[in-house]
Amino acid sequence: MPCRRFQTASKPRRPSENIKCRSTYVNNGQPETPARIAENKKTIYARAAKRPPYLSRLPEKGAVAVFGNAAQPVKGRLKTLYPFPPTQSRLIRPTMPTLLIVRPAAQAAADRQTCTAAGWQGSIFSPFAIEADADALARLPGQFQTASAVFWVSPSAVAVAAPHLEFSDRSPPQIAVGGSSARALQAYSRTPVCFPDDGNDSEAVLRLPLWQTLPKGAAVLIVRGHGGREFLAHQLTLRGFNVQTAEVYFRRPLEPDWTQFAAAPPDAAWITSAESVRLLFAAAPPPFTQKLQSLLYFTHHQRVAEALRAAGATRVELIPALDIDTLNRYAEQNR
């Protein structure tokens, strides 16, 4: 006969039965002895030692095990519950993975949101800051009004220069190097922004059919930072266009927070320019160089991948853009 203490609450009980069990119902009717009490305690302690301390002892009914997959009932005592403290489970990562975002803070905000949505920790780790060129910005409106087409080389160029311009339905065609720049520019432009769908560099921009619609000698304005590539300007000049440049910002080197890097070592990095690669590895103290070289790098351009390999990185993956699917796929492969 089971102990009355574990009978259902619907049955009336005497107050004394709520406090302790009668000895005739304990141990199958056998009276308690010091030896039996010691044996029971030993058994209880042995079972408790095998069970993680944060899990409560629950009955078999309703027990569920969750190991990152679909919940499945388990026989016997509860193995693990959801949600559970991730740092105490041997079957999942002790902490969420960390992605090093090697981009200026203004551009990295959207990347950090992507990380959060994918269950990653986004750590902004830019080796340079964007500083506006006031003199170039003062000349920009006049150049903008006389241009037949305007090409924007990066989201940083948009963030620095676009707020200083007046866009209208009669503004010249706006061209962006890729989707990120186009989305940033579309917040200002009154007309659709043109950008290539088969790449995100000057070579892809040069293949756009828009250039065939412009007359020979048309003025093309390139909005960029100091020290940008000359490839597109040179190729457009060869085609007979009058190319002007507006170098509206500087890249000021920063000393990254290496103590943050050491405290939370990243699992991977997202980097989008060869200049960022050069500045990152140049700023790294010797103890951190090997860790940087061993990281997995996500990048969207072959030129950046080549710069990473030249710096000693051995794990480089080309992706169209940083998105949730990419981060989830990596997390699944390394679970």
C-alpha positions in Angstrom: 0.0 0.0 0.0 1.5 3.4 -1.0 2.4 6.0 1.5 -0.6 8.2 2.2 1.5 11.3 1.7 1.6 10.7 -2.0 -2.2 10.0 -2.4 -4.2 12.5 -4.4 -5.2 15.8 -2.8 -8.9 15.1 -3.4 -9.0 12.5 -0.7 -9.6 13.9 2.8 -6.6 13.6 5.1 -6.0 14.0 8.8 -3.6 16.8 9.7 -1.1 14.2 11.1 -0.9 12.5 7.7 0.2 15.7 6.0 3.3 15.8 8.3 4.7 12.3 8.3 3.9 8.8 7.2 3.1 6.0 9.5 5.9 3.5 9.9 3.6 0.6 8.8 3.4 2.1 5.3 7.1 2.7 4.8 9.5 0.2 3.2 6.7 -2.3 2.4 5.6 -2.5 6.0 9.1 -3.0 7.3 10.0 -0.8 10.3 12.7 1.9 9.8 16.2 0.9 11.2 19.4 3.0 11.3 21.0 0.7 8.7 18.0 1.0 6.3 18.0 4.8 6.7 21.7 5.0 5.9 21.2 2.7 2.9 18.3 4.9 1.6 20.4 8.1 2.1 23.3 6.6 0.2 21.0 5.7 -2.7 19.5 9.2 -2.8 22.9 10.9 -2.8 24.2 8.6 -5.6 21.2 9.5 -7.8 21.6 13.2 -7.0 25.2 13.1 -8.0 24.3 11.9 -11.5 21.7 14.6 -12.0 22.7 18.2 -13.0 22.0 20.4 -10.1 19.6 22.7 -11.9 17.1 20.0 -12.8 14.3 19.1 -10.5 13.1 15.6 -9.9 9.9 15.2 -11.8 7.7 12.1 -12.4 7.8 10.1 -15.6 4.5 11.5 -16.8 5.0 14.6 -18.9 8.8 14.2 -19.0 10.2 15.8 -22.2 13.8 15.8 -23.5 14.9 18.6 -25.8 18.3 18.4 -27.5 17.9 21.2 -30.2 15.5 19.0 -32.2 11.8 18.1 -31.8 10.7 17.3 -28.3 10.5 13.6 -27.6 9.1 11.9 -24.5 11.6 9.9 -22.5 11.1 6.9 -20.3 12.1 7.2 -16.7 13.2 10.4 -15.0 13.6 13.6 -16.8 16.8 13.9 -18.7 16.7 17.6 -19.5 14.1 20.3 -19.8 13.5 23.3 -22.1 14.3 26.0 -21.4 17.4 25.1 -19.4 20.6 26.9 -18.6 22.8 26.4 -21.7 26.0 26.7 -19.8 25.2 23.5 -17.9 24.3 21.3 -20.8 27.0 19.1 -22.4 24.8 18.6 -25.5 24.7 22.2 -26.7 27.1 25.1 -27.0 27.9 26.7 -23.7 27.2 30.2 -25.1 25.7 31.6 -28.2 28.3 31.9 -31.1 29.9 35.2 -31.7 30.4 36.9 -35.0 33.1 39.6 -35.4 31.6 42.4 -37.6 34.6 44.1 -39.2 32.7 47.1 -40.5 32.2 50.7 -39.4 29.6 51.1 -36.7 27.0 52.8 -38.9 27.1 49.9 -41.4 27.3 47.2 -38.8 24.0 48.0 -37.0 21.9 46.0 -39.6 24.4 43.1 -39.4 24.1 43.0 -35.6 20.3 42.8 -36.0 20.8 39.8 -38.4 23.0 38.1 -35.8 20.4 38.6 -33.0 17.7 37.2 -35.2 19.9 34.1 -35.9 20.8 33.6 -32.2 24.3 35.0 -32.6 26.2 37.6 -30.6 27.3 40.4 -33.0 30.5 42.1 -32.0 31.4 45.3 -33.9 35.1 45.4 -34.4 36.0 48.1 -36.9 39.7 48.9 -37.5 38.8 52.4 -38.8 36.3 55.2 -38.4 34.5 57.2 -41.1 35.3 60.9 -40.9 33.5 63.4 -43.3 35.5 65.7 -45.5 33.8 69.1 -44.9 35.4 70.8 -48.0 34.3 68.0 -50.3 30.8 68.1 -48.9 30.6 71.8 -49.6 31.4 71.3 -53.3 29.2 68.2 -53.7 25.8 69.9 -54.4 27.2 71.8 -57.4 28.7 68.6 -58.8 25.5 66.7 -58.1 23.3 69.2 -60.1 25.5 69.1 -63.2 26.0 65.3 -63.3 24.2 63.1 -65.9 24.6 60.1 -63.6 25.8 59.6 -60.0 27.6 56.4 -58.8 27.8 55.6 -55.0 30.6 53.3 -54.1 29.5 52.2 -50.6 26.9 52.6 -47.8 29.4 54.9 -46.0 29.4 57.2 -49.0 25.6 57.3 -48.8 25.6 57.9 -45.1 28.1 60.8 -45.3 26.9 62.6 -48.5 23.3 61.9 -49.2 21.9 64.0 -46.3 23.6 67.1 -47.8 21.8 66.7 -51.2 18.3 67.6 -52.4 16.8 64.7 -54.4 13.9 65.2 -56.7 12.1 63.5 -59.6 14.4 65.3 -62.0 17.6 64.2 -60.3 20.2 62.4 -62.4 20.1 58.5 -62.4 21.4 57.1 -59.1 23.7 54.0 -59.3 24.9 51.9 -56.4 27.6 49.3 -56.2 25.3 46.7 -54.5 22.2 46.0 -52.7 23.2 47.4 -49.3 24.2 50.7 -50.8 21.1 50.8 -52.9 18.8 50.2 -49.9 20.6 53.0 -48.0 20.3 55.4 -51.0 16.7 54.6 -51.7 15.7 56.3 -48.4 16.8 59.6 -50.0 16.2 59.1 -53.8 12.9 60.0 -55.3 13.6 57.7 -58.3 14.6 54.0 -58.3 18.2 53.3 -57.6 20.0 51.2 -60.2 22.4 48.5 -59.1 23.8 45.2 -60.6 22.2 41.9 -59.6 25.2 39.8 -60.8 27.8 41.3 -58.5 28.7 44.0 -56.0 31.8 45.7 -57.4 32.9 48.2 -60.1 33.2 45.4 -62.7 29.5 44.5 -62.2 28.5 48.2 -62.3 30.3 48.6 -65.6 28.2 45.9 -67.2 24.9 47.8 -66.5 23.0 48.6 -69.6 22.4 52.2 -68.3 25.7 53.4 -69.7 24.5 52.8 -73.2 21.6 55.2 -72.6 23.9 58.1 -71.7 25.3 60.4 -74.5 29.0 60.5 -75.2 30.7 63.1 -73.0 28.1 62.9 -70.3 29.2 63.9 -66.8 29.4 61.0 -64.4 29.9 61.8 -60.7 31.5 59.1 -58.4 30.9 59.6 -54.7 33.5 57.8 -52.7 36.1 58.0 -49.9 39.7 59.1 -50.2 41.9 56.5 -51.7 39.2 54.6 -53.6 39.7 52.4 -56.6 40.3 54.0 -59.9 39.0 51.1 -62.1 35.5 52.4 -62.8 36.7 56.0 -63.4 39.3 54.8 -65.8 37.0 52.6 -67.8 34.3 55.2 -68.1 36.9 57.7 -69.3 37.9 55.3 -72.0 34.2 55.1 -73.1 34.2 58.9 -73.6 32.5 60.0 -70.3 33.5 63.1 -68.3 34.2 61.6 -64.9 34.3 63.6 -61.7 35.0 62.3 -58.2 33.7 63.5 -54.9 35.9 62.1 -52.1 33.6 62.9 -49.2 35.2 60.9 -46.3 38.4 59.7 -44.7 39.1 56.4 -43.1 40.8 57.0 -39.8 42.6 54.0 -38.3 41.3 52.9 -34.9 42.9 50.6 -32.3 40.3 47.8 -31.8 39.5 46.7 -28.3 41.6 43.5 -28.1 40.6 43.0 -24.5 37.0 42.5 -25.7 38.4 40.1 -28.4 40.2 38.1 -25.7 37.2 38.0 -23.3 34.8 36.7 -25.9 36.8 35.0 -28.7 34.7 35.1 -31.9 33.7 32.0 -33.9 33.6 33.7 -37.2 34.0 37.2 -38.8 32.1 39.2 -41.5 34.3 41.5 -43.5 33.5 43.4 -46.7 36.5 45.4 -47.9 40.2 44.7 -48.6 41.1 47.9 -46.8 39.4 46.5 -43.6 41.5 43.3 -44.0 44.7 45.3 -44.3 44.0 47.5 -41.3 42.7 44.7 -39.1 45.8 42.5 -39.4 48.1 45.5 -39.2 46.6 46.5 -35.9 46.7 43.0 -34.4 49.2 42.5 -31.6 51.3 39.3 -32.2 49.4 37.2 -29.6 46.2 37.7 -31.6 47.5 37.2 -35.1 47.3 33.4 -35.0 43.7 33.6 -33.8 42.8 36.0 -36.6 44.3 33.7 -39.1 42.4 30.7 -37.8 39.0 32.3 -37.9 36.3 31.5 -40.4 35.7 34.6 -42.5 32.5 35.4 -44.4 32.9 37.9 -47.3 30.9 38.8 -50.4 33.7 39.5 -52.9 36.6 37.5 -54.3 39.0 40.4 -54.0 38.4 40.5 -50.2 38.9 36.8 -50.0 42.2 37.1 -51.8 43.3 39.8 -49.3 42.3 37.5 -46.4 44.3 34.6 -47.8 47.3 36.9 -48.4 47.1 37.9 -44.7 47.3 34.2 -43.6 43.6 33.3 -43.2 42.9 29.7 -44.2 39.1 29.6 -43.8 37.3 31.9 -46.1 33.7 31.5 -47.4 32.2 33.6 -50.2 28.5 34.4 -49.6 26.1 36.8 -51.4 25.2 38.6 -48.2 25.2 38.1 -44.5 21.8 36.6 -43.6 20.1 34.3 -41.1 20.3 31.2 -43.3 24.1 31.5 -43.6 24.6 31.8 -39.8 22.1 29.0 -39.1 23.9 26.7 -41.6 27.3 27.3 -39.9 25.8 26.8 -36.5 24.3 23.4 -37.6 27.6 22.3 -39.1 29.5 23.0 -35.9 26.9 21.8 -33.4 
